[in-house]
Amino acid sequence: MMLTQEELKQYNRHVILDEIGESGQIKLKTAKVLVVGAGGLGCPILQYLTAAGVGTIGVIDDDVVDQTNLQRQILYTVDDIGKPKVEVAVNRLSKLNPFVEFKVFVEKLSIQNVIDIFKDFDIIVDGSDNFQTRYLCNDAAVIANKPLVYGSIFKFEGQVSVFNFNSSATYRCLYPTPPKLNESPNCSEIGVMGVLPGIIGSLQANEVIKIICGIGDVLANKLLVFDVLSMRQLTLDYSKTENSSITKLETNYDFFCGIESIDNDITLAALNQNKSTFNLLDVREHWERQQYHIGGLHIPLAQLPTRYHEINTEKPLVVYCKSGVRSKKAISFLKDVLSKKSNLINLKNGL
């Protein structure tokens, strides 16, 4: 395979690097990379992999653009609100580099589709924002024998590592078990510095390029921790353990991560038709409540362990949040502390 004159011009600053050159750029052109998530981390990952000339880029996400995304998800504008993220992202990225082929998956990564999707790519990049997807990505990457480039963000701190690269350690070696309820809330609950995912996502893209081109020291068996407030950077070593031996997926990653699958749920439309027959519990943050709510008692998820006694269970209780994730966590907790007769219902997909 050769690069065209237009490609040589497009990638000139790579080609003139001795460490990459035309041969390295051809490696990038023939590579196939899947990015899981088109949010805060996914945006910079996708932008830099596209600009670098990775030949085939897949992106999977079932979310739509929300106004709260615009503070950090820089592929989107106010005109994109309500549109599928992956479609908006690929439309914009194709204008950045016409030599890249995109594969779009407007769906949620799950145990049903993950193996079929992963098998068509060389490298998996985890840009997700929840533990269920992180463990799913890790396990599927091990089963499919694909390197997994990991990144995560928390308020002002980010982490980057590479798992399952040349038989290196995996995510389960670093984090054998998921955190308990409220031990590690996501950015919709506690916030995140807007530039942080840009930094961490760029570092993830950097690891992908190093792996493809065979240059530099890949962050395998190493965890890079970066703090944007102090600008301190720390690299920690960790070792491969018996947890890296994975032969099958979990049957339910929600359950594995302490989020029970809720059989008893209700849609917002159905709730509005019979609202008087239910009590409501809003487990979102105060600022979310101020912007919009549908009534009921308000107890943020993190405060449930000390305030659950305030809940009235004389009627069936509908628990709600933005997307249905925090409400599932709340119900998992409430099942253990409220009367066994309590009828707990999840607002499906949230507000």
N, C-alpha and C positions, 0 to 999 in steps of 0.2 A: 504494500500500500504506500502511496505517495501523497504528499500534500499538494494541493493546487496552488497556483500563484496567489490567489486571493486568500487562501488559508495561511500561506507563509507571511503575507502582509498582516493579516489579522493577528497572528500569534508571534509577530516579530520579536517582541521583548522576551518571550520564552525561548524562541529558537536561538537567539544569540547568547543565551546562557549555556556555558559549557556543560553544566550539570543536567540540563534538559535537552537542548538542541532539537534538531528535527526528529531524531529517533524517539525522544521522550514525548514530543508533541504527537507523534503517530500513536504512541501508547495511550495517550489521553484520548485521541480520536477513536480508538477501537474499544475503549473501556465502557462498561455499562454500570451505572451507579443508581441506586434507589435511595431517595430521600423520604423518610417517614415523617410526615408533618410539614405543613406549609405555613407555620406560624412564626414566632419570634426567632427561633433558631433556623427554621427552614428557609426563611427569606434570604439571609446572607449566605447560607450554604448553597442554595440554588443559584444565586447571583454569581458567586465566584466560581462555581463549577461550570456554569454556562460560559462565563467569560474566559475561563481557562481552556475551553474546548473539549470537555468530556463529551464523547460522541453520542452516547445515549444516556439520557437522564430520566428516570422515572420519579414520579411524585405521587404520594397517596395521602389523602386527607378528605374527611367527609364534612368539614366545617365550612361555614360561610363567613364572609368578612363582616366584622362588627366594629362599631365606632371605637370601642375600647382597644381594638387591635392597633389603631393607627399610631399610637404613641411609640411603637417599637417595630411593627411589621411593615417595613419600608417598601415593600412591593405594591402596596395598596393605597388607594386614595378614597376620599369621601364618595366619589362616584361609584365605587365598587361595593359599598355596603349592601349586604344581602345577597351578594353573588358568591358562587362556590370559589373558595380560595385557589384550588389547583387550576381552575380554568383561567382565572384572572392572572395568576402567576405565570403560567405557560404562555399566555398571550403576550405578556410584557417581555418575558425572557426571550421569546423567539425573535423579538426585534433587536435584542442585544447581540444575538449570535445566530445567524441563519444556517450555520453548519451543524447545529445540534439537533438531534431527534429527541422528541419528548414523548414519554408514555404516561398518560394521565389515568389516575385511579380515583374517581370521586366516590370513595367508599371508606369505611372504617376498617383498619387492619384487624383481623380476627383469626381465631384458630382455624376457621373454615377456609380462609383465602391465603394465609401467610406463606405457606410452603410453595404453593403454585406461583405466587408473585415473586418470592425471593429467588427461585431457581433460575430466573432469566437475567439476573444481575450478578456482577462480580463483587461489588462492595455494597454494604448496607450502611446508611447514615441515619442515626436515631436523632431526630429533632422533635421528639414527642414531649409532652408536658405532664405525664402521669406514669405511675409505677406499673400499672397493668401492662401498658404498651412496652415499657422498657424491658420487663421480664419476658414478654412475648417475643420482642425483637431478639433478645439475647438467645432464648431457647431455640427459636427458629434458625437463627444464624449458625448456631452450633450444629444443629441437625443438618442444615444445608451446607455446612463447611464454608461459610462466607465470613470475611472480616467485618466487624461491626465498629463503626466510629461513633463514639458516645459523647454527648454533651448534655449538661443540665445547668439550670440557673436557679438562684434563690436570693431574692432581694438585691444584694450587691455583690454576690459571689457566684462564680461559675466553675464548672469542672469539665475536663476533657480527658478522654482515654480511648484506647483502641483495644477491642476484645477479639479473641479468637483469630489472631493474626499469626500465622505460622505456628499454630498450636499453643498460642499464649493463653493467659488467664482470661476468664470471662466475667461478665457482670455479676454473676452469682458468687464468684470468688471474692469479689470486692464487697458485695452486699448480699449475703446468703439469704436473708429474710427481709421482706418489706417492712417499712415502718408501721407503727400502730396508728390508730385514728388520731388525727391532729398533730402527730409528731413532725410532719413535714407538709404543711399546706402549700397549695399551688399559688401562682402569681395572681389569680383572680381573687384570692382570699387575703393576701398580704402585700401585694404590689411587687414591682420589679423596676429597677433602674432601666430606662429606655435603651441606653447604649449597650447594656450588658449582653443581650443576645446577639448583637452585632459583632461584638468581640469574640464571644465563645463560638458562634456559628462560623466566623472566619477561621478560627483555629481548627475547627472540625474540617472545613474545606481544605485547609492546608495539609492535614493528615491524609486526606483522600489523595491529594496530588502527590504527596511523598510516596504513598503506597503504590500508586500506579506507575510512577516514574522510577521507583526504586532508589530514591535519594534520601539522605538525612537519616535521623534516628526516629523511628516511629514510636509513638507513645504506647507501646505494648508493655504490659506489666508495670505501667507507670500512670499515676493520676496527677494531672496538672490542675492546681487550684489557683484561681485568680480572683483578687479582690479589687474592685474598681475604686473604692474609697481610699484605700491606702496605696494602691498600685503595687501591692506585694504579690509575688508569684512563688508558688511552692510546688515542687514535684516530689511526690511520694511513691516509693516502690511497694508493690504488693506481689504476692506469689499465687501461682496456680494451685488450686485445691481440688479435692474430690468433687466439689460442687460443679466443676466444669464438665463432668460426665453427664450428658443429657441425651436421652434416646427418644423421648416423646414429649409432647406439649402437655401443659396442665389442661385439665378438662374445663376449668373455669378460672380465668385470671382475676376476675373481680373478687371471687371468693378467696383465692390465694392471697390477694392483697388486702383482705379484711373488709371487702365491700360485697355484701351478699347480693346475689341476684334477686331482685324483688318481683315476685309473681303478682303482687297486688298493686297495681298502678292505675292511674287515671289520666286522661288527656286534659289539657286546659279547656277545650271546648266542652267536654262532658262535665267537668267541674263547674263551669259557668252556668250550666243548665240546672244544676241541683246544689248550688253553693250553700244554701241554708242547712243542708243535712250534714255538713262537715264542719269540723274545727280545722283551722289552718295554722301551720307553723312555718315561718320564713327563717331559714338558716343561713341567709346571705350576710354580707357585711353591712355596717351602718350606711355607708355611702351608696351602696346598691339599693338599699331600702328607701333612701331619700329620693333617689331618681324615679323609682317606680315600684309599686307593690300591689298585691291583690287582697291585702288585709290579713287578719290573723295575728297571732302572737309572734313576736320577733325575738329569736335567740340565735345569735351567730354560732356556727358550728363549734368553734373553739370554746364557747361558754356552756355548751350543753352539759358537760360533766358536773358543773356546779349549779345549774339552773333548771335541770330537767323536771324538778318537783313543781315548777310553775305551770306545767302543761296540763290542760284539761282533756281527759280522755273519755268524757261522757258520750261524745259523738265520735264517729270515725275521724281519725286525724290525717289530713293530707299535708305532707311535708314537701316544701318546694325550695328551689334555688334557681340559678340561672340555666343550668344545663341538665340537671338531674343527677349529677355525680355526688355533690355534697349532700343532697337529700338522701341518697342511698347510704352514705356513710352514717348520717344521722339516724336513719331507721335501724341500721345494724347495731348501733349503740343503744338506742331506745328499747329495742327488743329485750335487752338484758336487764334494764333498770325499771321499766314500767310493768304494770300488771300484765300477766300472760293473756288476759282477755282484751288487751288494747288492740284496736283495729288500726294498723299503721299503713298508710297508702302513699306511694311515691307519685309526685307529679311528673309524668313521663316526659322526658326531654326538657323539663324545666320551663321557665318563662320564655 
